[in-house]
Amino acid sequence: MGSDSDWPIMKEAAEILKQFGVPFETKVVSAHRTPDDMADYAKKA
């Protein structure tokens, strides 16, 4: 997610993933405010 304000929508997606047993993680990483952190996170995905 790019910001905490994205959580209400992403929470619905998380619930569906849980229903299907799909592993996932949630993390807020802003590509605009912290591009290096975002790039590092994407490389490790």
Summary of the structure (lengths in Angstrom):
residues: 45
radius of gyration: 11.9
end to end distance: 13.8
largest distance: 33.1
contacts: 83
relative contact order: 0.18
helix: 58%
strand: 0%
